[in-house]
Amino acid sequence: MIFVPVSGGVIVGGLNALRSSVKTNSNGPMSKVKSAIRPLLKAVAASFTLGTGNSLGPEGPSVEIGSSIAKGFGNLFDWEGGKKLSLVAAGSAAGISSGNSYYLEHEHCML
């Protein structure tokens, strides 16, 4: 019973340590890949947290995952300024809409 949440915490701790060890110091092509991997690792850690029964909040996780993936794409394609900001906003909006759809679906089933 307690093994699943504890194992999720260990996995998320490892992913966070891996994410903090990936530094982007240069401007080379490998730096773009590293800057795209960091948000992806954050989204994977949030997914493991939720999948193992731990809590992140009502709509926060879906917003965080959507904006992290959008930020990763923006970093990978080296978009700057308004284009990157619009992409992150769209990722956040997608996360909010998926959270609302999930909520409405389960409330409809409860009625």
C-alpha positions as CSV (number, residue, x, y, z in Angstrom):
1,M,0.0,0.0,0.0
2,I,2.7,2.5,0.9
3,F,5.2,1.0,-1.6
4,V,3.7,2.8,-4.7
5,P,3.8,6.4,-3.4
6,V,7.2,5.9,-1.9
7,S,8.6,4.4,-5.2
8,G,7.0,7.4,-7.0
9,G,8.8,9.8,-4.7
10,V,12.1,8.0,-5.3
11,I,11.6,8.1,-9.1
12,V,10.7,11.8,-9.0
13,G,13.6,12.6,-6.8
14,G,15.9,10.9,-9.3
15,L,14.3,12.8,-12.2
16,N,14.7,16.1,-10.4
17,A,18.3,15.4,-9.6
18,L,18.9,14.5,-13.3
19,R,17.1,17.7,-14.4
20,S,19.2,19.9,-12.1
21,S,22.4,18.2,-13.4
22,V,21.6,19.1,-17.0
23,K,23.0,22.6,-17.3
24,T,22.9,24.8,-20.4
25,N,26.1,26.8,-20.4
26,S,27.0,27.0,-24.1
27,N,25.2,28.2,-27.3
28,G,26.0,25.1,-29.4
29,P,23.5,22.7,-30.8
30,M,23.8,20.4,-27.7
31,S,22.6,23.4,-25.6
32,K,19.3,23.5,-27.5
33,V,18.7,19.8,-26.8
34,K,19.6,20.2,-23.1
35,S,17.2,23.2,-22.8
36,A,14.5,21.1,-24.4
37,I,15.1,18.1,-22.1
38,R,14.8,20.0,-18.9
39,P,11.1,20.9,-19.3
40,L,10.4,17.4,-20.6
41,L,12.0,15.9,-17.5
42,K,9.8,18.2,-15.3
43,A,6.7,17.0,-17.2
44,V,7.7,13.3,-16.8
45,A,8.3,13.9,-13.0
46,A,4.8,15.4,-12.7
47,S,3.3,12.5,-14.5
48,F,5.1,10.0,-12.2
49,T,3.9,12.0,-9.2
50,L,0.3,11.8,-10.3
51,G,0.6,8.2,-11.5
52,T,1.8,6.9,-8.2
53,G,-1.1,8.5,-6.3
54,N,0.6,11.6,-5.0
55,S,-1.0,15.1,-5.3
56,L,0.1,18.2,-7.2
57,G,-3.1,20.2,-7.0
58,P,-6.4,20.4,-8.9
59,E,-5.4,21.9,-12.3
60,G,-1.8,22.8,-11.7
61,P,-0.3,19.6,-13.0
62,S,-2.0,19.7,-16.3
63,V,-1.0,23.4,-16.8
64,E,2.6,22.7,-15.7
65,I,2.9,19.7,-18.1
66,G,1.4,21.7,-21.0
67,S,3.6,24.7,-20.5
68,S,6.7,22.6,-19.9
69,I,6.2,20.8,-23.2
70,A,5.6,24.0,-25.0
71,K,8.7,25.6,-23.4
72,G,10.7,22.6,-24.5
73,F,9.5,23.0,-28.1
74,G,10.3,26.7,-28.0
75,N,13.8,26.0,-26.7
76,L,14.4,23.2,-29.3
77,F,13.4,25.4,-32.2
78,D,15.2,28.5,-30.7
79,W,12.1,30.7,-30.8
80,E,12.4,33.9,-28.9
81,G,10.2,36.7,-27.7
82,G,6.5,36.8,-28.5
83,K,6.5,33.5,-30.5
84,K,7.8,31.6,-27.5
85,L,5.5,33.4,-25.1
86,S,2.5,32.6,-27.3
87,L,3.6,28.9,-27.5
88,V,3.9,28.7,-23.6
89,A,0.5,30.4,-23.2
90,A,-1.1,27.9,-25.7
91,G,0.5,25.0,-23.7
92,S,-0.9,26.4,-20.5
93,A,-4.4,26.9,-22.1
94,A,-4.3,23.3,-23.3
95,G,-3.5,22.1,-19.8
96,I,-6.3,24.1,-18.3
97,S,-8.8,22.8,-20.9
98,S,-7.7,19.2,-20.3
99,G,-8.1,19.7,-16.6
100,N,-11.6,21.2,-17.0
101,S,-12.6,18.4,-19.4
102,Y,-11.5,15.8,-16.9
103,Y,-13.4,17.5,-14.1
104,L,-16.6,17.9,-16.1
105,E,-16.4,14.3,-17.3
106,H,-16.1,12.9,-13.8
107,E,-18.8,15.3,-12.3
108,H,-21.1,14.1,-15.1
109,C,-20.5,10.5,-14.1
110,M,-21.2,11.3,-10.5
111,L,-24.7,12.7,-11.2
